[in-house]
Amino acid sequence: MDQQPHEPRESNQAPRARRQVGSRPRNWRLALGLGFVVLGGVAATLLTLLLSADSRPGPILTAGRVSSRLEGVSLEQIIVDTELSTYPLNPYGLRMRAITDAQGFFRTEGAISGTGYVWVARKSTDPWTCRPLPNLTLPAREPLEIELIEGVAVTGRLVRAGAPEAGAMVRMSLTKLTSCPRIFSYHEGETDKQGRFTFRHAFEDCGYMVYTTIGALRGGGLIEPRFLRTAKDGTVVDLGDLEIRPGRTLAGRIVNGDGRPLDHAMGVSVWLEWPLARLGNVVSKADKNGTFVCTGLPELVVMVSPYDDEPTRNRRPGDPPPFWLSPRCVSLDPRDSSRLIGLLDRDVLDLIIELNPSETHPPSDAAETMKRLEEARSRTVQGAPAGNAPPRRGAGS
């Protein structure tokens, strides 16, 4: 009986030894995993430093002051962007950002150089705009002065058959700012009970376009885009009455160049050429005979592209088009043989979009591209001759 308490002590020693031996592989795996994590972190840090070597804080890139003679405008917390447009590793430029202090002073740092732009990032609620600076060489040698101004007001009235169109969404976009082409100025608002709209704080002495997007108006229709040029600060541009019209119709058929019927569902996408693409686009699903109809289009240059409507055919971004258009298409885009380009200055009801039977990229003449492109923009969009197209058997049949 006196020896029984010694038995548990002997039995407890063996399990302790087994636990110690069994823990070694777990500790080894844990140490190896931590090692990989540390090495991965070091590699990621080195890669980040290498890629961002040209944009690390360094010498003064731009410095100056934002000023204003407008009442009630705070000069603090205004964002000033500096962009290097010729950054070799980024086609969209390299942008550095600074924020003004209470007196409007700002300072941007960066070890970069080249041609660039400086502008103020304006919110839609800000009661001012600015006078854009001309192109400059970075780093800037002299202090910059950016002046906030009231800007130009643009007003007009939407009417349908002579009656005011209330509650219609109207937009105004900057077409191009020569001194800083990357700036995009955008205004949007609804018409009041009298059909009138007013956009304030537009840039002075700049080109704008006033428009309605396709399909945005209740009751259909759209206004033809109205181009304008603003005057000096504090002036008003009155566009008068803008008539809502039904728009143009583009209709026709998609056919195979060898006369065979289409072997899969297709559709047509009609885009408005940049910068008019902000108007939107129209998509029409063709029937089994390839017939399509697009309505409510403005009288502008259009780009017409057939597309594969089968959801099972997945394409990755950057993949070439699944087909090319036949060289017999009169308005074949000289830059992209998968679409037509031309002016929609009337209703086009017989457009034949003929696919290239060889499904290879048609040869192009680079020397004549720009000349042919300007010709395409100035004439009514045309497809292939209708004489050799397969006979139409009726829509939906």
C-alpha positions as CSV (number, residue, x, y, z in Angstrom):
1,M,0.0,0.0,0.0
2,D,2.9,2.4,0.7
3,Q,4.3,1.9,-2.8
4,Q,1.1,2.7,-4.7
5,P,1.6,6.5,-4.7
6,H,4.9,6.0,-6.7
7,E,3.2,4.4,-9.7
8,P,1.4,7.6,-10.8
9,R,4.8,9.5,-10.7
10,E,6.3,6.9,-13.1
11,S,3.3,7.0,-15.4
12,N,3.4,10.8,-15.6
13,Q,7.0,10.9,-16.8
14,A,6.4,9.0,-20.1
15,P,3.7,11.3,-21.4
16,R,5.9,14.3,-20.7
17,A,8.6,12.9,-22.8
18,R,6.3,12.1,-25.7
19,R,4.9,15.6,-25.7
20,Q,8.4,17.1,-25.9
21,V,9.4,14.8,-28.8
22,G,6.1,15.5,-30.7
23,S,6.4,19.3,-30.4
24,R,9.7,19.5,-32.4
25,P,8.1,19.1,-35.9
26,R,5.5,21.7,-35.1
27,N,8.1,24.3,-33.9
28,W,10.1,23.6,-37.0
29,R,7.2,24.2,-39.4
30,L,6.2,27.3,-37.5
31,A,9.7,28.7,-37.8
32,L,9.9,27.9,-41.5
33,G,6.5,29.6,-42.1
34,L,7.6,32.7,-40.2
35,G,10.8,32.8,-42.3
36,F,8.8,32.8,-45.5
37,V,6.6,35.6,-44.2
38,V,9.6,37.7,-43.3
39,L,11.3,37.1,-46.6
40,G,8.1,37.9,-48.5
41,G,7.7,41.2,-46.6
42,V,11.3,42.2,-47.3
43,A,10.9,41.4,-51.0
44,A,7.6,43.4,-51.3
45,T,9.2,46.3,-49.5
46,L,12.2,46.3,-51.9
47,L,9.9,46.1,-54.9
48,T,7.7,48.9,-53.7
49,L,10.8,51.1,-53.1
50,L,12.1,50.3,-56.6
51,L,8.9,51.1,-58.4
52,S,8.3,54.3,-56.5
53,A,11.9,55.6,-56.6
54,D,10.9,58.4,-59.0
55,S,8.0,59.6,-56.8
56,R,9.5,59.6,-53.3
57,P,9.4,62.9,-51.5
58,G,12.3,65.0,-52.3
59,P,13.1,68.4,-53.8
60,I,10.3,71.0,-54.3
61,L,8.4,70.2,-57.4
62,T,5.9,73.1,-57.3
63,A,5.2,75.8,-54.8
64,G,2.9,78.8,-54.7
65,R,-0.3,80.2,-53.5
66,V,-4.0,80.0,-54.3
67,S,-5.7,83.4,-54.1
68,S,-9.2,84.8,-54.5
69,R,-11.0,88.1,-54.4
70,L,-14.4,86.3,-53.9
71,E,-16.2,86.8,-50.6
72,G,-16.7,83.9,-48.3
73,V,-14.2,81.6,-50.0
74,S,-11.9,79.7,-47.7
75,L,-8.3,79.1,-49.1
76,E,-7.6,76.2,-46.7
77,Q,-7.7,72.5,-47.6
78,I,-7.8,73.2,-51.4
79,I,-6.3,70.3,-53.4
80,V,-3.6,71.3,-55.9
81,D,-2.6,68.6,-58.4
82,T,0.7,68.5,-60.3
83,E,1.0,66.0,-63.1
84,L,4.0,65.0,-65.2
85,S,2.6,64.1,-68.6
86,T,5.8,62.5,-70.0
87,Y,6.4,60.0,-67.2
88,P,7.9,57.1,-69.2
89,L,6.5,54.2,-67.1
90,N,2.9,55.5,-67.0
91,P,1.0,56.6,-70.1
92,Y,-1.5,58.4,-67.9
93,G,1.1,60.6,-66.3
94,L,2.5,60.8,-62.8
95,R,0.4,63.0,-60.4
96,M,1.6,64.6,-57.2
97,R,-0.8,66.3,-54.7
98,A,-0.6,69.1,-52.2
99,I,-3.2,70.7,-49.9
100,T,-3.2,74.5,-49.1
101,D,-2.8,75.9,-45.6
102,A,-5.0,78.6,-44.1
103,Q,-3.4,81.3,-46.2
104,G,-3.6,79.3,-49.5
105,F,0.0,78.4,-49.7
106,F,1.0,74.9,-51.1
107,R,4.2,73.0,-51.7
108,T,4.5,69.8,-53.7
109,E,7.6,67.6,-53.4
110,G,8.9,65.1,-55.8
111,A,12.2,64.1,-57.6
112,I,10.7,64.2,-61.1
113,S,11.2,66.5,-64.1
114,G,9.6,67.1,-67.5
115,T,6.6,68.8,-69.0
116,G,3.6,69.0,-66.7
117,Y,0.4,70.7,-65.6
118,V,-0.9,72.2,-62.4
119,W,-4.5,72.7,-61.6
120,V,-7.0,72.9,-58.7
121,A,-9.3,69.9,-58.0
122,R,-12.7,71.5,-57.8
123,K,-15.8,69.8,-56.2
124,S,-19.2,70.4,-57.7
125,T,-20.3,72.3,-54.6
126,D,-17.5,74.8,-54.7
127,P,-18.7,78.3,-55.5
128,W,-15.7,79.1,-57.7
129,T,-13.6,77.9,-60.5
130,C,-9.9,78.8,-61.3
131,R,-7.8,80.3,-64.0
132,P,-5.8,77.3,-65.4
133,L,-2.1,77.7,-65.6
134,P,-0.3,77.2,-68.9
135,N,2.0,74.2,-69.5
136,L,5.1,74.4,-67.5
137,T,8.5,72.6,-67.0
138,L,8.8,70.6,-63.8
139,P,10.3,71.3,-61.3
140,A,8.9,74.8,-61.5
141,R,11.5,77.5,-60.9
142,E,9.2,80.3,-59.9
143,P,6.4,80.4,-57.4
144,L,2.9,79.7,-58.9
145,E,-0.2,81.9,-58.4
146,I,-3.6,80.2,-58.9
147,E,-6.5,82.6,-58.8
148,L,-10.0,81.5,-57.9
149,I,-12.7,83.3,-59.9
150,E,-16.5,83.1,-60.2
151,G,-16.3,81.9,-63.8
152,V,-18.9,81.9,-66.5
153,A,-22.6,81.0,-66.3
154,V,-24.3,79.0,-69.1
155,T,-28.1,78.9,-69.3
156,G,-30.8,77.7,-71.7
157,R,-34.3,76.2,-72.0
158,L,-35.4,72.8,-73.1
159,V,-38.7,72.7,-75.1
160,R,-40.7,69.9,-76.8
161,A,-43.0,71.1,-79.6
162,G,-42.8,74.6,-78.1
163,A,-43.7,73.6,-74.5
164,P,-41.1,73.8,-71.7
165,E,-39.6,70.4,-70.6
166,A,-39.5,70.3,-66.8
167,G,-37.4,67.9,-64.8
168,A,-35.1,67.0,-67.7
169,M,-31.5,66.1,-66.9
170,V,-29.0,68.2,-68.9
171,R,-25.3,68.0,-68.9
172,M,-22.4,70.2,-69.9
173,S,-18.8,69.0,-70.5
174,L,-15.6,70.7,-71.3
175,T,-14.5,69.7,-74.8
176,K,-10.8,70.5,-74.4
177,L,-8.6,72.8,-72.4
178,T,-5.5,73.6,-74.4
179,S,-3.4,74.6,-71.4
180,C,-4.2,71.4,-69.5
181,P,-5.7,68.7,-71.7
182,R,-6.2,66.2,-68.9
183,I,-8.7,68.4,-67.0
184,F,-12.3,67.2,-67.3
185,S,-15.0,69.8,-66.3
186,Y,-18.5,68.4,-65.9
187,H,-21.8,70.0,-64.9
188,E,-25.2,68.4,-64.5
189,G,-28.6,69.6,-63.4
190,E,-32.4,69.3,-64.0
191,T,-34.5,71.9,-65.7
192,D,-37.0,73.9,-63.7
193,K,-40.8,74.3,-64.3
194,Q,-40.0,76.7,-67.2
195,G,-37.6,74.1,-68.7
196,R,-34.6,76.3,-67.9
197,F,-31.2,75.1,-66.7
198,T,-28.2,77.1,-65.5
199,F,-24.6,75.9,-65.0
200,R,-22.3,78.2,-63.0
201,H,-18.5,78.4,-62.5
202,A,-17.4,77.3,-66.0
203,F,-13.9,78.1,-67.2
204,E,-13.5,81.3,-69.1
205,D,-12.6,81.4,-72.8
206,C,-13.1,77.6,-73.2
207,G,-15.1,75.3,-75.4
208,Y,-18.1,73.3,-73.9
209,M,-20.8,71.0,-75.1
210,V,-24.4,71.0,-73.7
211,Y,-26.3,67.8,-74.3
212,T,-28.8,65.2,-73.0
213,T,-27.8,61.5,-72.9
214,I,-29.5,58.9,-75.0
215,G,-32.6,57.5,-73.4
216,A,-32.5,59.9,-70.4
217,L,-35.5,62.1,-71.3
218,R,-39.0,61.0,-70.3
219,G,-41.0,60.6,-73.5
220,G,-37.9,59.8,-75.5
221,G,-35.9,62.0,-77.8
222,L,-32.8,64.2,-77.2
223,I,-31.4,67.5,-78.0
224,E,-28.7,67.9,-80.6
225,P,-25.5,68.7,-78.8
226,R,-24.9,72.4,-78.6
227,F,-21.3,73.6,-78.8
228,L,-20.4,76.9,-77.2
229,R,-17.4,79.0,-76.2
230,T,-17.4,80.9,-72.9
231,A,-16.2,84.5,-72.6
232,K,-14.6,86.3,-69.7
233,D,-15.1,85.9,-66.0
234,G,-18.5,87.0,-64.7
235,T,-20.3,86.8,-68.1
236,V,-23.4,84.7,-69.0
237,V,-23.9,82.6,-72.1
238,D,-27.6,82.2,-73.0
239,L,-28.3,79.3,-75.5
240,G,-32.0,80.2,-75.9
241,D,-34.4,77.4,-76.6
242,L,-33.1,73.9,-77.3
243,E,-35.6,71.7,-79.1
244,I,-36.1,68.0,-78.2
245,R,-36.2,65.9,-81.3
246,P,-37.0,62.2,-81.9
247,G,-33.4,61.6,-83.2
248,R,-32.2,59.6,-86.1
249,T,-32.7,55.8,-86.9
250,L,-29.9,53.4,-87.9
251,A,-31.1,50.0,-89.1
252,G,-29.9,47.2,-91.3
253,R,-28.5,43.7,-91.3
254,I,-25.4,41.8,-90.2
255,V,-24.4,39.3,-92.9
256,N,-21.6,36.9,-93.6
257,G,-19.3,37.8,-96.5
258,D,-19.5,34.3,-98.0
259,G,-23.4,34.4,-98.1
260,R,-23.9,31.8,-95.3
261,P,-26.4,32.6,-92.6
262,L,-25.1,33.7,-89.2
263,D,-24.3,30.6,-87.1
264,H,-24.7,32.4,-83.7
265,A,-26.6,35.3,-82.1
266,M,-25.2,38.8,-82.7
267,G,-26.0,42.4,-82.0
268,V,-24.9,45.9,-82.9
269,S,-23.4,48.5,-80.6
270,V,-23.5,52.1,-81.8
271,W,-21.1,54.5,-80.1
272,L,-20.6,58.2,-80.5
273,E,-17.1,59.2,-81.3
274,W,-15.0,60.8,-78.5
275,P,-15.4,63.3,-77.0
276,L,-19.0,62.8,-77.8
277,A,-19.0,59.3,-76.2
278,R,-20.3,60.9,-73.0
279,L,-23.7,61.0,-74.7
280,G,-23.9,57.3,-74.2
281,N,-24.4,54.4,-76.6
282,V,-27.2,52.3,-78.1
283,V,-27.1,48.5,-78.2
284,S,-29.5,46.5,-80.4
285,K,-29.8,42.8,-80.4
286,A,-30.2,41.4,-84.0
287,D,-32.7,38.7,-84.8
288,K,-31.7,35.4,-86.3
289,N,-31.6,37.0,-89.8
290,G,-29.1,39.6,-88.5
291,T,-31.7,42.5,-88.6
292,F,-31.2,45.3,-86.1
293,V,-32.7,48.8,-85.4
294,C,-31.2,51.6,-83.3
295,T,-33.4,54.7,-82.7
296,G,-33.0,58.1,-80.9
297,L,-29.5,58.8,-82.2
298,P,-28.1,62.4,-82.6
299,E,-26.8,63.7,-85.9
300,L,-23.1,63.0,-85.1
301,V,-20.2,60.8,-86.1
302,V,-21.0,57.2,-85.0
303,M,-18.9,54.1,-84.6
304,V,-20.9,50.9,-85.4
305,S,-19.6,47.6,-84.1
306,P,-21.2,44.1,-84.4
307,Y,-20.7,41.9,-81.3
308,D,-21.1,38.3,-80.3
309,D,-24.2,38.0,-78.2
310,E,-23.6,34.4,-76.9
311,P,-22.8,34.7,-73.2
312,T,-20.8,31.5,-73.3
313,R,-18.1,33.1,-75.4
314,N,-16.0,34.8,-72.9
315,R,-13.3,37.2,-74.0
316,R,-10.6,38.7,-71.9
317,P,-9.7,42.4,-72.0
318,G,-7.2,43.1,-74.7
319,D,-8.3,40.2,-76.8
320,P,-8.6,40.9,-80.6
321,P,-12.2,41.1,-82.0
322,P,-13.7,37.7,-82.7
323,F,-14.2,38.8,-86.4
324,W,-13.3,41.6,-88.8
325,L,-15.5,43.4,-91.3
326,S,-15.3,42.9,-95.0
327,P,-13.1,45.4,-97.0
328,R,-16.2,46.0,-99.1
329,C,-17.8,48.1,-96.3
330,V,-17.4,51.6,-97.5
331,S,-17.2,53.2,-94.1
332,L,-14.6,50.7,-92.7
333,D,-12.7,52.5,-89.9
334,P,-9.1,52.8,-91.2
335,R,-7.8,52.5,-87.6
336,D,-9.9,49.5,-86.6
337,S,-11.3,47.0,-89.1
338,S,-13.9,45.6,-86.7
339,R,-16.2,48.7,-87.0
340,L,-17.7,51.3,-89.3
341,I,-17.3,55.0,-88.8
342,G,-19.3,57.7,-90.5
343,L,-21.8,60.6,-90.1
344,L,-25.4,60.0,-89.2
345,D,-26.9,63.0,-90.9
346,R,-30.1,61.3,-91.9
347,D,-32.0,58.1,-91.2
348,V,-30.0,55.1,-92.4
349,L,-32.3,52.1,-92.8
350,D,-30.3,49.8,-95.1
351,L,-26.9,49.5,-93.5
352,I,-25.3,46.1,-94.5
353,I,-22.6,45.1,-92.0
354,E,-20.7,42.4,-93.8
355,L,-18.3,40.2,-91.9
356,N,-15.0,39.3,-93.4
357,P,-15.2,35.6,-94.4
358,S,-11.4,35.0,-93.9
359,E,-11.6,36.4,-90.3
360,T,-8.2,38.0,-90.7
361,H,-7.2,41.6,-90.3
362,P,-7.6,43.4,-93.6
363,P,-4.4,45.2,-94.7
364,S,-4.2,48.9,-93.9
365,D,-2.3,51.8,-95.5
366,A,-0.8,53.8,-92.6
367,A,0.1,56.7,-94.8
368,E,-3.5,57.2,-95.9
369,T,-5.1,56.5,-92.5
370,M,-5.7,60.1,-91.4
371,K,-6.9,61.2,-94.8
372,R,-9.4,58.3,-95.0
373,L,-10.5,58.9,-91.4
374,E,-11.4,62.5,-92.1
375,E,-13.3,61.5,-95.2
376,A,-15.2,58.9,-93.2
377,R,-16.2,61.5,-90.6
378,S,-17.7,63.8,-93.2
379,R,-19.9,61.4,-95.2
380,T,-23.0,59.3,-94.3
381,V,-22.1,56.0,-92.7
382,Q,-22.3,53.2,-95.3
383,G,-21.9,49.4,-95.2
384,A,-21.3,46.9,-97.9
385,P,-23.3,46.9,-101.2
386,A,-26.7,45.4,-100.8
387,G,-26.6,43.6,-104.2
388,N,-24.4,40.7,-103.0
389,A,-26.0,40.4,-99.5
390,P,-28.1,37.2,-98.8
391,P,-31.8,37.8,-99.6
392,R,-33.8,39.0,-96.6
393,R,-36.4,36.5,-95.5
394,G,-38.3,38.8,-93.1
395,A,-37.6,40.0,-89.6
396,G,-38.0,37.3,-87.0
397,S,-38.6,34.5,-89.5
